[in-house]
């Protein structure tokens, strides 16, 4: 099958957009599919060259994929969100019209305006896509309206659509606004390799991901010296070099972009996710999925998607308050009962690892859209 892998958010080599596209492209090629990657025009040469190992890479998308309410207000103080959605949809539809013919448009990460653009495009190609956030993510007050409009436009276009998420909690947000009452729950992607057995003591703690405020950027700086003072080794992944942590201790390692992040996660005995609980209530975490698939315990915020996995499995500890002390206490508790949580994490990975991963994720997306396409074309 000829697949166009679409991601306007692919603007660099750090962060989940590159990781997702690279892993999915590799898997599709290994399974005999032909892949053409379409990225944002801002994509630098280095990530473009890296992805070219799997097929053609064309930086084509021109709309700002991360524009927010601020940009909307600059357009118009009242109707700015509407004008932003409309202009981005139109621009992206024109970009899609310039892509090569394909059997499927696969969107690993999609926004409402991008889905609307698929409907507006003259291609009328089957679409399979994954949603990562709630409709109002980013602070858009009219986000649900955008999505409803996009779903209705897709239904009118008659292009086969399969839409869903690997975060089951998102289903309750989108089912009421879909056009056909369908919203799939996909397996969660991960690229982990399961460890040989549960670790017997806590020696290395890791922080991973693109460090941003909602991921605890301000908290990590205070946690690092406290953990080191407790005699723990600390591994910090800082792909955008924003932490500015001085490597003043032999117990501290700071790494930038690495091609195999899952391997670095597996080097740790505990992974801390110092995330804002409000931001992650209905939001998944690729870092958490890689750690849990490998059998590595995690610390995660309570009453969130990754925190619920910890609570149900015992594979770590949760924290309630988005502050240094609450997260540190959870880490200390993990150390005190490490053998127990390590055993629970390894046991949980026995089911989580094979049931999830990029293979099951992509198979679910492609298999579903094939079924939908054949059904609709046969009507």
Steps between C-alpha positions, in 0.01 A plus 500: 500500500621852423475712812554873540618559857377849588627719786499882483638494855819335375732800524814350660673193636400541866162420648228248431423603140836380368506191723152395391556559128838325503370193683184476292683550169754233592225254591297566185802449274593180683149373428528570129313831472620795294536813716522869412547733798351850482624746762499873572708727280709590808643146523883524508730287287618265777161347591401508135807296409436257786143434386608466137623150587136390484389683186449847353467788747329819386472808725172636363273628777496877550245565779639557850413167672538637852314831465295576811248747642762776495535473124121483468455825695755668277278418203185632667411549869156340460494273194872419498462132585255451215721681248807308616325164461365595156828637366704206628250252353510668161880528491546136602243380246700674226814325628329160501392557140871517407583159651542182298217256449474242777274224629494652847578825682637396840505778762678383819410833664208703369334830584149614412612734223709220348203263495287774344772549238475132406129553434563815297776340291424377152684174577204323666747241631421274800622654825617327816596725790582515869392772746717573803321780682157616616305726259585815696872422532723802462242733652264528202150577626344386173702180463200267517330702226808465280501124541127470439537701180793283388310176563194628313718615210658155479158335492389730218821429306422125514874427541536193726610603848626308801566721799595412854759520773723278713366692805167337595403804710473712185213292366247668729607841363471411132211255469239779546651710220590240239281488193443124503528410871825315444824559689754219520728415792840396365780308673758738649820539294828418668846399379620336821683175550394315813771463763612152607349521847408738782788705639591443864594854602449861397823646367417724201209742462409645161315804363408482133323693225490850358525705819216752518311676781211250505759221524647645819787703360516716813474198731778292347770755581425464870453123494837423343723613792269340758514164326877524459536588870317174571775316313298430185629531146289734287461482121336806339385501140488862380450489124446877465775601746267714712581369847853645505599258777871526585662155509657566839469146630632167374155362586331724241481427125328736257428380145349673198333336203563125485384270218391225743321667789343174617847358562589798720177456696586134560831604657304654787352327803229766541357756258346814648228684308473833687199605292222744578202283607253743343670472160524120500158403634394381153838493332739212438877488539735328260770499767266319741405246233863422415592464868204280591549283191863445599406418859642818656300656789381860467394793715200674342230753595190363672170490309664519158538253215851384604409529870200271456728234352724527806204481740351196329828308468708609799786572259618812684352783701283803430516857631211739558653848498694651212797603711850384585422364846206283393695345213811449713295323768363261236855422384612439861206266550602309187848454639369375831287230334696456179501120483122495520435762231773357275332160514161658427641697205662193348183295547289777338737520203430133426155601376559863402803435278344255249154661495642840403778642284537658158414173326158449663433876477562524126328170428187628673500825305564346160275200551211715612526749217517220244178358642331839503615578146380169358164538676442854374618429147267202483192709586 
